[in-house]
Amino acid sequence: MSQQPFVGRPTPITNATHTQKPSGMPIHKYGRYEQVDIPDRTWPDARVTKAPRWLSTDLRDGNQSLIDPMTPARKREMFDLLVRMGYKEIEVGFPSSGETDFAFVRSIIEEGAIPDDVTISVLTQAREDLIERTVESLVGAKRATVHLYNATAPTFRRVVFRGSKEQIKQIAVDGTRLVMEYAEKLLGPETTFGYQYSPEIFTDTELDFALEVCEAVCDVWQPSEGREIILNLPATVERSTPSTHADRFEWMARNLTRREHICISVHPHNDRGTAVAAAELALMAGADRIEGCLFGQGERTGNVDLITLGMNLFSQGIDPQIDFSQIDEIRRTSEYCNQMEVHPRHPYAGDLVYTAFSGSHQDAIKKGFDAMEADAAARGKTVDDIEWAVPYLPIDPKDVGRSYEAVIRVNSQSGKGGIAYVLKNDHKLDLPRRMQIEFSRIIQAKTDAEGGEVTPKAIWDVFSDEYLPNPENPWGRIQLRSGSTATDKDGTDTLTVEAVVDGVETVLNGTGNGPISAFFDALAGIGVDARLLDYTEHTMSEGASAVAASYIECAIDGRVLWGIGIDANTTRASLKAVISAVNRAGR
C-alpha cells in the first residue's frame, strides 16, 4: 500500500520537475569525435607510479601565443627558470620563423647557458630552406633535437594542402631525410643529435593513417638501440574526452613496430578544459613523455599545465623530479616573462588556493592542524615525518614555500572585496591580496567586538591606526628621520638611516643588494630579526608631485606581517613600509 503525503506537507520534487528544455543552439553544425575500437583496453587498470619525461615548450608554443612575445631578456629569464626547476628537455624556439628566435638559440649555445644534461629542441616545418636554417641554429650545441611536423588531419589535407594521403606522407618522409642530411652536413661530433616527428593534428587524424605516416618516418630514421626517435602525438585542438585520448595512445603503442626504441610523447591542448586529465590518462595508456607549459600557457585555451601535472604527482607521493618548492617565485617569474597574470584560483599556485573563506572550512583546517601535531607527538615524530591529512588542503602549503598565514589568516564572510574597494576608491591604495586578507581579519575583529556597520571612515581610521603611525599617533619603537644610500662598483648598497629607536636618536647602518636588503641588515644591529617575503609598490597620483605607496610582507621573529609606507620618494616609502611592519610586530 503506497503512502500518501500528509495533508499540509510540501509536494515532493520528482524527476519530471527537472526536465531540461532544448537550448536552441545550432548543434547540427558539429560532429561527434571518433571512438576507438579497443574492447580489451588496459589503461583503466594502470596507475602512474613515476614521473614521465618532461618537455617545456614555454619558449616556443607558449611564447608564440603571447600578445606581447617575450623579449630576449624575458626569454633568458624563462630559460634559466626552467633549468633551475630541473627540466631536462626544453623547446627553445622556432629558429626559422625569424631572426629573434634564431638569435636566442645562438645566444644560449654561444654563452654556455645550457647545462650538459639539458637537451634543447627546435621546431621546423617540412620545407628544405626552413630545415637548413633550423639545423644551422644548433651548431655547437651539446645536446639538441630537431622537431619536424606536418599536418596529417583530413581537414588540413582537404582544405589547406589539397593533397592526397600519399602526398602528405611523402612530406613527412622527405622532411625527415632532409633533417638527417643537414645534421650530417652542419653539426659536428660535439653534438648529440636527436629527432622528433609530429603528425598534426594527431587526434583528428585517422589512426591507421597516423600509424602509416609514423612508420614511414621511422623507416627513414631507423630507430634502434641508442638511436631513439620521439613520436609526438599532439592534441593540437582538444576534441574528445580524456578516455578516448587514452584509447588512441594505447592503440598506437600496441601497433607501432620498434616500440622499444620509440619515445611516445603527449602534447595536449585545453580546448575542452580536460588537458591535464588527457595527459594523465595517456601516461596510463603507455606514453613516455609530456610536452606542456608552466601554468598552461599556450595558444587559445593553452597547452597542458606542467605545474598542475607535476604537483598532482607530488600530492600522491610520487617525485615529479621537478622542483616546485618555491611556487611563488615560479609564478612571479612566469608572470614577468609572459606579461600575463596567473589566476588567483590556479591549482597549487594561485594566491587563494590555500585560503579558506568559509567558517566551517576554517574550523576543519584548524582541527586538522591540531590533529597532525597530536599524531606526530604520539609517534615521537615531527609533523613533516607523518602522512599529510588536513581537511581542504591537498598538500602542505609549506612544501611549496607558502606560509601558514595564508591558511590561518583567512577572510571572514565580512567582505574582503568591499574593504579593499573602499581603500582603493577613496584613498588610492591598491592592497596586495594577502594584505587584504590580513586587514579584513582586523576589521572582522572590530565588528565582532562592537557590532554594527563599519563605515568607510571607520575602515580608514582602523587602517591608519594599524599601519600608518603619525605625529598625533606615534606608536612603535622606530620613527624614521632620514636615509641615504650609496652603491659601490660591485652593486652592493650601503644604507645610512637616522631614526628614533626606543626614544633615542640613533644612526643605523647596513649593506645589501638593495636599499631594503641593506635596511634589514641595519635592523639586525638593534636585534630585529626580519626577512622579506613579498614587495610591491604603485603610484597614488600622477605628475611631479606623485606619491608612491610601498607594501612589504615580512617574517619578523616568526610572525608574518605586512607594512605600508607612503612617500614621494620610493626608497623612503619602502623604508617606511618596513618600519610599519616592524613596529606592528612589537605593538
N, C-alpha and C positions, 0 to 999 in steps of 0.2 A: 504494500500500500504506500503510495507516494505521499510525502509530506507536503502540505501547503504552507506558504508563508503566513506567519501570524499577521493578523489584521494590524495595520498601522506601521509595519516594518517596511523599509525601502525595498524596491524591486531589485532582485539580484542582477548584476551585469552578466550578459551572455555573449557568446562569440559573435552572434549576429549584430550586436550593438556596435562592433568594431569593424564592420565590413568596409574595406578600402574602396575608394572610387577611382575610376581611370584618371590619369594625370592630364591627358590631353596633349602630352608632349609627342614629338614625331618619332616614335620608336621604330617605325618602319624603315628608317634610314640606316639602321645599324644591324650588322650580323653578329652571330654568336661566335665565340672562339672555338677552335677545333679541339676536340678532346683526343686523347692518345689511347689507343687500344693496347693496354698493358695490364691484363687482369691479374697477373702474378707479381705486381709491383712489390718491391721490398722496402722502399724508403719509409713507409709509415711506421715500421718497427725499428728503424735505425735511430741512433742518438748521436749528437755531435759531442765528441769526447776530447777533442783537441782543436787548437786554433788552425784555421786554414792558412795558406799563403795569402798575404795581403798585397794589393797594389793600390796606391793612392793615385788618382787621376785629377787631383785638385788643380794642378798646374796646366792641365790640358782641357779635359772635359769641364771641370769646374770653372776655369778661367774664361773659356770661350762663351760661357753663359752669363757673364757679368755685364751689367750696364756700363760700368767703368772698368775695363780689363786692368789687370794688375800692372803696375809699373815694374821695371826691373828690380827696384829695391823691395817692393812688396813680394815679388816672385821669390827673391832670395830669402826673405823672411819666412815665407811659407815653406820653401825647400828645407831650410835649416830646422824649422819646427818639426817637419815630418821625419827628418833624420834623428833628431833628439828623441822623438817618441818611439822610434825603433822600426819604422817602415824600411824594408829591405828592397822593395821594388817600387819605383816612383816614375810615373809617366810625366815627363818634364816639358812636353810641348809638341807642337806640330810644325817642325822647323821649316818645311817647305811652304808654309802659309804666309810667311813674311819675314822681314829682317829682324823684327823684335824677338820672335821665338827662336830663330836661328842663333842670334847673338846671345840669348840667355843660355842655350845649351852649350855654346862655345865657352861662355864665361865660367860656368861651374866646372867644366873639364879643365880649362887652362889655369884656373885659380886653385885647383886641387881641392875643391869643396866636396867632392863625392868620396865618402869612405870606401875602402877597398871591398867591403862586403855588401855594398849597395849597388843594385843594378838599375840604371836609368833606362827608360823606354821612350821611344818617339813614334808618333803616328804618321802614316802616309797613306794616300790613295794609290791606286794601282796604275799610275802613269809613270813612264820612264823618267821624264825630267824631274818629277817630284821625288821619285825614289832615289835618284842620284843625289839631289840636294839633301835629302834626309840622311842618307848614309854619310855624306860629306860632313854633316854636323857632328858626327860621332868620332871623328878621327882623334886618336889619343886617349879615348875613354878606356877604363879598365874592364868594365862590365856593361854591356849595352844590348838592348833588344830593339829590333825594328818591328813595329806593329802595323801590318797591312790589312786593309779592309776593302771589301766591295759589297755593294747591295745585291742581295740574292732573293729578296721577298717578291712575290708576284706583282704587287702594285708598282714597285720600282722597275721590275723587268718590263712591265707593260706601259707605264706612264712616263718614267724618267729616261730609261735607256732604250726602250723599244727593241729589246734583244731577246733571243731565244735562250733557253736554259743552257744549251751548249756554248753559246757566245758568252754568257755570264760566267760559266765555269772556266772558260778559257782566259778571261780577265784575271781570275784568281791564280790560275796556273802560271800565266805569263808574268804576273806581278811577283810571284814567289821566286821564279827563276831570275828575274831582274834584281831582286834584293840580294840573292846569293852572288850574282855576278859582280855587283857593285861593292859588296862587302869584301869579296876576294880582291878586287882591284884597289880599294881605297883604305881598307883597315889593315893595320899591321898585327904582328903576333902578340903585341901587348894587350890587345882587346879580346876578351872572352865574349863571343858574339852569339846572340840568340834570336829566335824568330817567333812571332805571334801572328796568327791569322784570325780574322773575324768575319763570318758570314752575316751581313747585316740585312734586315732585322731577323735574327735567328728565330725569334718567337712568332714571326709572321711567315716564315719560310716553311714549305712542305718538308717534313722530317726526312723523307727519303732523298730529296734533292740537297738538303743541308749536309747529309751524310756523304752524298756523292761528291760534292764540292770539297768537303774537308778531306776525304780520301784522296782526291786528285792532288790537293795541295801537299798532303803527306807523301805522295808518290814522288814529288819533286824534291822535297826537303829530306826525305829518307830518315825519319826519326829512328834512333837506335840507342843502345847503351851509351850514355854520355853525350847524346845528341837529342835533347828534348825539343819538342815543338809545343807551343802553347796554342790551344784552340779556344778562343774566347767566343762564347755563345750569348750574344747580347740581347737583352730585352730593351732595345733602344726606345721603344714605346711599350709600356706595360699594357697588355691586352687581356690577360686571363687571370684566373685565380692562382694563388701560390701552389696549390696542389697540382694543377695542370702544368705549371712551370717545372715542378719537380718531376712529373712524368716524362717531360721532354728530355730532361737531363739523364734520367735513368735509361731511357730508350737509346740515347746517343752513347752513353757509357757502355751499354751492352753490345752495341753494334759496331763501334769503331774498332778496326784492326789496329795492331800495335799499341793497344791501350796503355801498356805499361810504360811506354815512352812518351805518352801524351799527358800534358797538364791541361785539364778541363777547367776553364775559367768562367766565372759568373759575372755579368755586368748588368744588373737590374736598374731600371729607372722606376720612378714612383708615381706614374700617371694614375694608377688605381689606389694609391696610398698603401700598397702592401709590399713594397720593395724589400723591407727587412725580412718579412716572412718568406718571400720568394727566395731570397738568398739563403736563409737558414735551411729551407726545405731542399734547395738544390744541393747543399752540402750533404744532407741526409741521403740524397739520391746519387752521390758519388762524385760531385765536383771537388776540385782540389784548391781552388783559388778564388778570391773575391776582389773585384775592382769597384771602387767607390770613392766618395769624397767625405771629408770631415763635415759633420752636421748636414749631410745630404745636399751639399751644393751641387749645381748642375743645371742642364737645360730643362726648361718647363718646370715640372714639379721636383726636379733634381735627381741625382744619382742616389744609389743606396747609401745610407748613412753609416760610415765606418765607426763613428763614435758609439752609436747605439748597438751595432753588431758586436763590437769588442766588449763593451760593458755588459751586454747580455751574457756573453761567455763568462766574464768575471763574476757576475751575480749568481752563476751556477757552479762556482768553484773551479772554473777552467781558466788557465792562464792565457790571456789573449796575446801574449808576447808583444804587446804594445803598452807603453807607459801612459796611463791616464791619470796619474796621481795628482797632477796639478791642472784640473779640468778648467779652472777659471783662466789660467794663463793660456791654455789652448784656445779657449773661446775668445779671449781678448785678441790674441794674435790672428785668429781666423777672421774676426770682425774687421780688424785693421787691413788685412790683406784683401779681403773680398769687398770691403766697404758695405757690408750688409750685416744687420744685427741678427743674433741668434734669439729665437723666440723664448720668452721667459718660461714657457711650459715645455721646452725641448727636453726630451728624456735625458736624464743624468746630468745635464749641463746648464739648463735654464735657471734663472735667478730664483724661481719659485718652486722648483721640483722637490725640495726637501722641507718646504714650509707648509704647515697646516693652518688653515684659517677656521675650521670648524672646531667648536669647543670639545665635541666628543672625540675628534681625532687627536686633539692636543692631549686630552686626558689619557687616551690609549698609548700615545707615544711616551708620555711621562712614565706610565706604569711599565711600559716595555723596557725603558732605560733602567728603572729600579730593579726589575726582574733580572736583567742581564747582570747588573752589579751583584745581586744576591747569588745568582747561579755561579758566577765566577768565584766569588768569595768562598762558597761552599765547596768548590772543587780545588781551591788553593791556586787558582789561575787568575790571569788578568782578563778583562773583557775582550781584548784583542785575540785571546787564545781559545775562545769558545765560539760555537756557531752563532752567527748573527740572527737575531729573532726579535725585531722590534716592529710592532704594527705600523703599517702605512709607509715604512721605509724599506725598500727592497735591498738597499745596501747601506753600509755605514758611511754617512757623508764625509767623515774624516778621511776615508780611504781615497777620496778624490780631492782632498785639500780644502774641504768646506768646514767651517766652524760649526759647532753645535748651536751657536747663537742663531743660525739660520733656521734651526728647528724649534728651539725653545722660546726664542723671542718672536713669537708668532703674532699675526694680526688678529684682533678680535673681530666680532661682527659689527664693530662701531664704525667701520668705513675708512680704511686707509686711503682709498681713492679720493674721498671727499676732503680729507685733511690735506692731502698733497695738492689738490686743486686750489684750495684757499691760499696756501703758501705760494704757489706759482702764480696764480691770478692776481692776488693782492700785493704780493711782496717780491715777485720775480725770482723766487727761489725754486729751482728745479731739483728737488732732493733725489739722490740715488735711491733705487728701490729698497735696498736693505736699510737705509736710513729712514725711509718712510715707515718701514715695519717697526723699527726701534721707537720712533716718535709716536706712532699710533698706540703703542703699548703705554707710553707715558700719558697720553690723552685718555686712554681707557681707564687707567688708574684714577685719574681725576674724576671721570664720570661715575666710576664705581663708588668713589668716596663722597661725592657731592650730589650726584643725580642731576637730572635736568638736561637742558640743551647746552651744548658747547658752541658759543657764537664764534664767528671769525676773529673778533677782537680777543676773545679768551684764548683761542688757539695760538694767536701771535704772542700774547703775553706769556703763555706757558713756554712756547718755543724760545723766546728771547731770554727768559729766566734760565732755561735749561742749557742753552748753547752759547749765548752771547752776553758775557759779563760786560758791564759798562760802568762809568764813574759813579752812577747812582746805585749800582748793584755790583760792587767789585769783589765778587766771590772768587775763591780759588787761590792756590798758593803762588801762581805765577802771573804777573802782568807784564806785557811787552812794552818796552820803551822804544828801542830801535834795533836795527840789524843791518849788517853789511856782509857781502860775500866777495871772495876773490878766487879765481880759477887759475891753477898753475898749468904748465905746458902739457902735463900728462893727463889733464882733465879732472883732477881732484879739486873739490871745492873746500875752501876754508871759510867758516862762518863765525862771526862775532856778534853776539846778541847782548844788548843791555836790557836788563829786566829787573823787576822787583820779585824776589823769591822769598816767600815766608816773611814779607815785610821788610826785607833788606835789599838795598841796591846791589845788584850782582852783575858781573860780566861772565857770560857763558861762551865757551869756545869749543868748536868741533870741526871734524873733517869728514868728507864722504863724497859719493859720486853725484851729488846734487845738494841743493840747499836743505831739502827735507831730511835726506840721509845724514847730512852734517849736523842738523838740529837734534836728531835722535842721539847722535854721538855726544853732543853737548849735554843733553838731558841726563845721559848716563852718569855724568860727573856729579850730579846732585841726587843720584840714587833713584832715578826714574827709569824703569825697565820698559821701554816702549818699542813696538815693532809695527811697521807699516803693512796694512793688509790691502787697502784699496785707496785710490785717489782719483778725484775728478774735479773739474772746475768749469765755470762758464761766466760770461759777462752778464751783468744785470742791466746794462744800458749801452748805448752807442755814443760815439763821438769822443772828443778829447777828455771829457770828464767821466769816461766809462769806469764802472766799478765791477770788480770781479768777486765771485763767491767761490771759495775752495771748500771741498768736503773731503775729510780724511777719516778712514776707518783704521783704528789702531788696536793692537793687542797690548794691554797695559797691565802688568802684574797679573796675567792670567785672565783678565776680563777683555771683552771686545766692545769698544765704544766708538761712536762717531763724534767728530768735532767739526765745526764750521768756522771759517774766517771770512770776513768781508772787508775789502780794502781796494783802493785804486791801484795799488801795486800788487801784482800777482804773487810775488815771493812773500811779501808781508802777509797777504791773505792766507797763504799756505802755513806760515809760522803761527798765525792766529788760530788756524784750524787745529794744529797740533796742540797748542796750549788749551784750546777749548776741550779737547778730548782728555788731556792730562788733568786739567782742573776738575772735570766731571768725575774722573776716577777717584779723586780724593774728597769728593763733596759729601 
